[in-house]
Amino acid sequence: MTFEELKPEVIQLLQEKTSSREEKLKNVCQFLSDSVSYYNWVGFYFANHEAKTLHLGPYVGAETDHTVIPFGKGICGQVAESNANFVVPDVSAQDNYIACSFTVKSEIVVPLFVNGQNIGQIDIDSHVIDPFTEADERFLEFVNEEVAKLF
């Protein structure tokens, strides 16, 4: 499926009446992981601005020890400060990278804004070097715009 074909499915999952917000986010993670071959770990982190930390939310993929990430640390922590997408074509070439697994080769993180404030992000790891394109960025921005409606 193309990203355009995935969009209505994302909307449908997020509008599911009987699911909690957590369940909806988990379902979106599972759908993205199942639908895009190089999305091998998909999850959300949410910001605690007072503590300047990110906290792991719903995700699909390998277990992670990184349930709390300080702002500025790793790719996710940098996005918490920059408020900008961060695409890492090859994690081994990145100085400020928190290794989750030796199988992770690349990562994309897109911030989640609610009323202009960065409340978190979607984080995707891939076992492929350099798979993410501008189309991934635009699609994940769309996903986050839809997710923002839950808050």
N, C-alpha and C positions, 0 to 999 in steps of 0.2 A: 504494500500500500504506500501511496505517496503521503507526504505530510498533509496535503490538502484533504486527502481522504480520511486521515486520522482525526482531523479537527472535530467533526460532528460526534465522533465516538467519545472524545474527551469531554465535550459539552454534556453529552448524555450521562456519562459516569458522574460528573460533578453535580448534575441536577437530580440524581436519584433521590427520591423522597424518603425512603425508609433507612438510608444509611447515615451514620454519623459523619462528621467532618473527617475524623481520623480514617474511617473506612473508605470514604471517597478518595482521600489522598493515597491511601494504600492501593486502591483499585486503579488509580491513574498510574501509579508506579508500576504495577503489574502489567497494565495494558501497554505502557511504553516499552517495558522490557520485552514483552512478548512480540511487539509489533515492529521494533527496529532492531535488526540483527546485531548491531554493534553497541547497543545500550545494554551493558552487562551488569551494572549496578545503578539503580535509580532511587533517589531519596530526596527528602526535604529536610533542611535544617531551619530552625527558627531562632530569631535573635532575642536575647535578653539584653536590652540596651543599657540597663543600669549596671549589670555585671560585665558588660562587654564580652559576652560569650554567645556562641551558637549551640543549640541543643538539637540533637537528632530527633526527627519526627518519623513519620511512616517511611519505610523504604522496602525495596525488594533487591535481593542479591546476597552476597556473602556477608556473614556477620562482621561487624566492625567494632573495634575498641574505641573509635573516635566518636563518642556520644556527646562530648562537650569540647568545643574548639574555641580558643580565645580569638577575639578579633585580631586580624593581622597575621595569624598563623595559618600556613597552608593556603591552598587555593581558595577554599571556602572563607577562611578568615580574612583574606585579602579582599574578596568581593564584599564582605560585610562593611569594609571601610571605603572601598572605591565606588560602590553602587553601580558597577559596570560588569558586563559579561566578561568572563575569563575563559578562553579556550587554550588548553595546553595540548599541543600536538604530540609531545613526547615527554612524559613526566620525568624521565631520567635526566632530562636537560634542564629541569626546573630546580633552582636552589631552595626555595621556600615551599617545598612539597612535603606533605605528610603521607608517607607510604601506607596504604591500607593492605595491599597484597602485591606480591611479585607479578601477578597476572595482569595488573592494571598497567596499561601502556599510555593512555591518554585520558583527559578529563575535560568536561565542560561544566561551568557553573553560571547560572543566570539568576540575578536577584529577583526577589518577589516584592513588589511594592503594593502597599495599601494606603490610599490617600496620600501618596507622595513619599511615604516612609518605607525604607527597606526593612521588612519584617522577617526576612529569611531568604531562602534560595532553593532552587532545584539543582541537584548535583548529580552528574552522570559520569560514570567511569566506563571505559571501554578496554577490551583486551586487544584492541587493534591500534596501531600507531597512526595518528593523523586522520581519523575518519570524519571529524566534525567539520561542517561547512557553514557558510552563512545561512543556508536553509535550516540547519539545525537550530541556530541562534534564533531566527525569526519564529520557528515553530515553538521553541521552548518559551520565548517571550509570550506567544499566544497562550500557551498552557498556563503560564503564571498569571496572565490577565484574567483567565477564567477562574483559576484557583483563588485569586484575590476577592472574587465575588462571595466567597464563603466566609469572609472575615468582616 
